[in-house]
């Protein structure tokens, strides 16, 4: 299994949490909330495109709306491979942090 970046991990989690409401702006808000960091929408779209090319997410187009100047929202969803990637990351984190107490005295 190919490793994914931390940003890709956060994007996959955001898409999973948002379900049918996973589109650019909502994903950006969710990732900012998860990370306490603001990402440019361009960097998120670049990473979303990478995830799409890796086969970890699908995208579909909504209907054009006047509020968006006739443009359509692009909605994202996890593929089965994306779900497997998230599970692999979760398993890796559990292994990495296994045996480490919740409260760590770093000076020991």
C-alpha atoms as a printed R data frame, in Angstrom:
    type eleno elety resid chain resno       x      y       z
1   ATOM     1    CA   UNK     A     1   0.000  0.000   0.000
2   ATOM     2    CA   UNK     A     2   1.269  3.422  -0.970
3   ATOM     3    CA   UNK     A     3   1.640  5.925   1.860
4   ATOM     4    CA   UNK     A     4  -0.378  9.113   1.747
5   ATOM     5    CA   UNK     A     5   0.611 12.540   3.039
6   ATOM     6    CA   UNK     A     6  -0.837 14.070   6.201
7   ATOM     7    CA   UNK     A     7  -2.818 16.556   4.093
8   ATOM     8    CA   UNK     A     8  -4.201 13.712   1.972
9   ATOM     9    CA   UNK     A     9  -5.149 11.894   5.175
10  ATOM    10    CA   UNK     A    10  -7.006 14.968   6.448
11  ATOM    11    CA   UNK     A    11  -8.767 15.376   3.099
12  ATOM    12    CA   UNK     A    12  -9.947 11.761   3.139
13  ATOM    13    CA   UNK     A    13 -11.187 12.154   6.721
14  ATOM    14    CA   UNK     A    14 -12.960 15.416   5.828
15  ATOM    15    CA   UNK     A    15 -14.648 13.795   2.821
16  ATOM    16    CA   UNK     A    16 -15.748 10.855   4.975
17  ATOM    17    CA   UNK     A    17 -17.144 13.183   7.658
18  ATOM    18    CA   UNK     A    18 -18.933 15.481   5.205
19  ATOM    19    CA   UNK     A    19 -20.540 12.648   3.194
20  ATOM    20    CA   UNK     A    20 -22.808 14.163   0.466
21  ATOM    21    CA   UNK     A    21 -21.736 17.715   1.387
22  ATOM    22    CA   UNK     A    22 -18.063 17.163   0.490
23  ATOM    23    CA   UNK     A    23 -17.156 19.883  -2.007
24  ATOM    24    CA   UNK     A    24 -14.221 22.311  -2.185
25  ATOM    25    CA   UNK     A    25 -15.267 24.990   0.299
26  ATOM    26    CA   UNK     A    26 -16.787 22.591   2.849
27  ATOM    27    CA   UNK     A    27 -13.703 20.354   2.663
28  ATOM    28    CA   UNK     A    28 -11.454 23.395   3.157
29  ATOM    29    CA   UNK     A    29 -13.416 24.413   6.273
30  ATOM    30    CA   UNK     A    30 -13.313 20.871   7.677
31  ATOM    31    CA   UNK     A    31  -9.555 20.490   7.086
32  ATOM    32    CA   UNK     A    32  -8.903 23.900   8.667
33  ATOM    33    CA   UNK     A    33 -10.970 22.819  11.676
34  ATOM    34    CA   UNK     A    34  -9.126 19.489  11.950
35  ATOM    35    CA   UNK     A    35  -5.665 21.012  11.647
36  ATOM    36    CA   UNK     A    36  -6.035 24.516  13.131
37  ATOM    37    CA   UNK     A    37  -4.297 25.657   9.950
38  ATOM    38    CA   UNK     A    38  -5.590 27.507   6.901
39  ATOM    39    CA   UNK     A    39  -4.786 25.984   3.532
40  ATOM    40    CA   UNK     A    40  -5.186 27.776   0.232
41  ATOM    41    CA   UNK     A    41  -8.018 26.409  -1.848
42  ATOM    42    CA   UNK     A    42  -5.492 25.867  -4.653
43  ATOM    43    CA   UNK     A    43  -3.331 23.557  -2.555
44  ATOM    44    CA   UNK     A    44  -6.410 21.578  -1.527
45  ATOM    45    CA   UNK     A    45  -7.600 21.206  -5.118
46  ATOM    46    CA   UNK     A    46  -4.108 20.062  -6.122
47  ATOM    47    CA   UNK     A    47  -4.162 17.393  -3.395
48  ATOM    48    CA   UNK     A    48  -7.753 16.407  -4.229
49  ATOM    49    CA   UNK     A    49  -6.647 15.920  -7.837
50  ATOM    50    CA   UNK     A    50  -3.761 13.723  -6.632
51  ATOM    51    CA   UNK     A    51  -6.178 11.604  -4.577
52  ATOM    52    CA   UNK     A    52  -8.461 11.302  -7.609
53  ATOM    53    CA   UNK     A    53  -5.569 10.153  -9.811
54  ATOM    54    CA   UNK     A    54  -4.564  7.600  -7.157
55  ATOM    55    CA   UNK     A    55  -8.123  6.220  -7.259
56  ATOM    56    CA   UNK     A    56  -8.826  7.086  -3.613
57  ATOM    57    CA   UNK     A    57 -11.706  9.482  -4.302
58  ATOM    58    CA   UNK     A    58 -14.384  9.974  -6.950
59  ATOM    59    CA   UNK     A    59 -15.827 13.269  -8.071
60  ATOM    60    CA   UNK     A    60 -19.189 14.236  -9.488
61  ATOM    61    CA   UNK     A    61 -20.684 17.506 -10.658
62  ATOM    62    CA   UNK     A    62 -23.707 19.180  -9.121
63  ATOM    63    CA   UNK     A    63 -26.175 21.356 -10.990
64  ATOM    64    CA   UNK     A    64 -25.123 24.852 -12.125
65  ATOM    65    CA   UNK     A    65 -26.466 27.611  -9.880
66  ATOM    66    CA   UNK     A    66 -26.921 31.361 -10.411
67  ATOM    67    CA   UNK     A    67 -25.113 32.028  -7.096
68  ATOM    68    CA   UNK     A    68 -22.024 30.381  -8.560
69  ATOM    69    CA   UNK     A    69 -22.262 32.251 -11.861
70  ATOM    70    CA   UNK     A    70 -23.650 29.174 -13.581
71  ATOM    71    CA   UNK     A    71 -20.765 26.986 -12.428
72  ATOM    72    CA   UNK     A    72 -21.311 23.578 -10.887
73  ATOM    73    CA   UNK     A    73 -19.934 22.362  -7.562
74  ATOM    74    CA   UNK     A    74 -17.647 19.361  -7.683
75  ATOM    75    CA   UNK     A    75 -18.565 16.819  -5.021
76  ATOM    76    CA   UNK     A    76 -16.082 14.263  -3.714
77  ATOM    77    CA   UNK     A    77 -16.574 10.811  -2.212
78  ATOM    78    CA   UNK     A    78 -14.309  8.021  -1.033
79  ATOM    79    CA   UNK     A    79 -13.750  5.005  -3.237
80  ATOM    80    CA   UNK     A    80 -13.335  1.557  -1.682
81  ATOM    81    CA   UNK     A    81  -9.576  2.072  -2.152
82  ATOM    82    CA   UNK     A    82  -9.833  5.391  -0.293
83  ATOM    83    CA   UNK     A    83 -11.600  3.670   2.592
84  ATOM    84    CA   UNK     A    84  -8.831  1.039   2.668
85  ATOM    85    CA   UNK     A    85  -6.185  3.783   2.676
86  ATOM    86    CA   UNK     A    86  -7.833  5.469   5.672
87  ATOM    87    CA   UNK     A    87  -8.057  2.175   7.528
88  ATOM    88    CA   UNK     A    88  -4.372  1.484   6.773
89  ATOM    89    CA   UNK     A    89  -3.372  4.913   8.120
90  ATOM    90    CA   UNK     A    90  -5.468  4.376  11.238
91  ATOM    91    CA   UNK     A    91  -3.858  0.970  11.782
92  ATOM    92    CA   UNK     A    92  -0.381  2.437  11.265
93  ATOM    93    CA   UNK     A    93  -1.055  5.191  13.819
94  ATOM    94    CA   UNK     A    94  -2.268  2.606  16.332
95  ATOM    95    CA   UNK     A    95   0.919  0.558  15.839
96  ATOM    96    CA   UNK     A    96   3.177  3.606  16.028
97  ATOM    97    CA   UNK     A    97   1.559  4.915  19.211
98  ATOM    98    CA   UNK     A    98   0.908  1.510  20.787
99  ATOM    99    CA   UNK     A    99   2.340  1.348  24.285
100 ATOM   100    CA   UNK     A   100   2.844  5.106  24.518
101 ATOM   101    CA   UNK     A   101   0.794  6.512  27.414
102 ATOM   102    CA   UNK     A   102  -1.747  9.262  26.788
103 ATOM   103    CA   UNK     A   103   0.184 11.584  29.080
104 ATOM   104    CA   UNK     A   104   3.891 11.546  28.285
105 ATOM   105    CA   UNK     A   105   6.702 12.839  30.474
106 ATOM   106    CA   UNK     A   106   9.188 13.683  27.726
107 ATOM   107    CA   UNK     A   107  12.075 14.165  30.158
108 ATOM   108    CA   UNK     A   108  12.162 10.478  31.157
